[in-house]
């Protein structure tokens, strides 16, 4: 909290305040009415006329509080008197000057403050007219101007008092006071008549005793017609009962109230008004009735209704099952909200050369079925007919009576159905017209600007309808992709089965011949039979990999998990490749100790993963190289920070990795040829090999790493690679613990 500094002219200011002889005087109706009116117009629970003395601020008039004064050091008004214009504090808790002020942090818990400095003719600021609330808020321009006008009236009241004191204090005191009261009332009437809001005053009998000129101009009635209960004739019949009940309760409780209702304007149109009323009290504490104001909120009310309509339509569109259902929702909601009888939709054909009739339409009556059926046979090229013109212009088009329009191509059918007014609306998304909505009515209808504004706003629905169209196309594409995947999996399974039967015979017969049970073989025959046998082995492995991939993609691959000794698992894999490594004078070793002793996995599948890694390491490592299997523990956070191939689409749902998840990472490191950075993204893709076909040095199908990736993801794990061209590679499998 900051304490306001003293004005430079503080001594002269206090002297000027004393000249008014107003401190600690009794309440006066003129000040009380202005304070009540300030609270009513600004819709605040507290309003004050505050005069700032040397050590305190004292309240000449107050509404909503019984406190007569507060210390100057904590007074908001001490800051207001330092400036020439109104001081606004929308939220005291966010204002460094007041956020620790005891009036904010304790009773009465002030949050909002607006104060007008009372600048006297001699230039001294004696105090403020202020309004206070317990919640953060703002004042609209009309309220600000009215509050400033009331501040000037308070200054006028103070000036009036000073002038009265200058008069003959003994002999003319009564006459001067009576004149001051009459002048005060006249000033109040002048101020009220010039206020931009409708002002009224009721007496103790709940009957009207005053309406300002703004009110009379609005209703087009005289004061005599409005006096008493006469003004209630202008309230909309549907709103009278609810208004009276609310007013009667507030009157009985002597409490402020707000109400909204429709009031008939002089031209006969009903306008929505927001009314605020506060009780009036005489200086002796007697209840005198209510004073209040009304503000025209029709535009705000209609805008809120439009927002609710668009919100409702958007919600319905989002929940629609498909594109044309979304269009029908838009047609129905616009018809219901704007009184059009019939709505239809036109959409571009596939090559976007014609507007064709959508199956989406809405009608309030069966009279238009024939017109609807006849419209289905029409198409509109760009610029032709109402749909074609709106398609090109991307603007709303309104026709009061189609029978008078020579450019309307379906005029004969429309007139036969009894239709006259028509309206075409483009639904635009990303600057493309995705549909044209056309509406009809049985009566000629003049152009309605509010309706056009609403329709223009509703064209934003094009984005939501386009999203629904994209969702529908995506679902169709996904269904087609799934069907192709099923076909592919079935094809691979069937063709693999058909290949394995003759291949088994080839392998069996070649094995028998290689044992030379039927006679000796010469060197060339043995060479060819060995080539046939090894080629058959390679083909059988390829077929088995294809079958495994097909099972995984079809969701039929199941894991047979059990608790497995990690050392035994790794040694099994090494033993299967050790002979091939020895042929190339390579050394395969297992780095001990391992990170864990055991893990729950499908042993056969994890061995298959390690075999694929080891087989590639042997294949791509020159003679005399080294290959090592090592292990380590890692977290889910480390996993996410690694550069990994994307998760397979079918396994995405299984790959939600928690940061604190724990993994055993088995790594196969070699001293081989390595992989260049620009080619590493091709790893783990089906049928992908990195060497150019024409210069291929290493045989392989390109299925091994893809299958490894799928098997790791089935375990809830991942695969990764780190490699430098010419320096070797490390392939890893991350298995969850």
Secondary structure, DSSP 4 states (H G I P E B T S, - for coil): --PPPPPTTHHHHHHHHHHT--TTPPP-HHHHHHHHHHHHHHT-SEEEEEEE-SSEEEEEEEES----EEEGGG-THHHHTTSSS-EEES-GGG-TTTTT-HHHHSTT---EEEEEEEE-TTS-EEEEEEEEESS-----HHHHHHHHHHHHHHHHHHHHHHHHHHS-TTTSHHHHHHHHHHHHHHHHHHHHHHSSSEEEEE-TTS-EEEE-HHHHHHHT--HHHHTBTGGGGGB-TTTHHHHHHHHHHHHHHT--EEEEEEEE-TTS-EEEEEEEEEEEE-TTS-EEEEEEEEEE-HHHHHHHHHHHHHHHHHHHHHT-SSHHHHHHHHHHHHHHHH--SEEEEEEE-TTSSEEEEEEEEEESSGGGHHHHHHHTT-EEETTSHHHHHHHHH-S-EEES-GGG-TT-TTHHHHHHTT--EEEEEEEEETTEEEEEEEEEESS-----HHHHHHHHHHTTHHHHHHHHHHHHHHHHHHHHHHHHHHHHHHHHHHHHHHHHHHHHHHHHHHHHHHTTTTS---HHHHHHHHHHHHHHHHHHHHHHHHHHHHHHHTT------EEEEHHHHHHHHHHHHHHHHHHTT-EEEE-SS-S-SEEEE-HHHHHHHHHHHHHHHHHHS-TT-EEEEEEEEEEHHHHHHS--PPPPGGGGGG----TT-EEEEEEEEE-S----GGGGGGTTSTT--SS-GGG--S---S-HHHHHHHHHHHTT-EEEEEEETTTEEEEEEEEE-
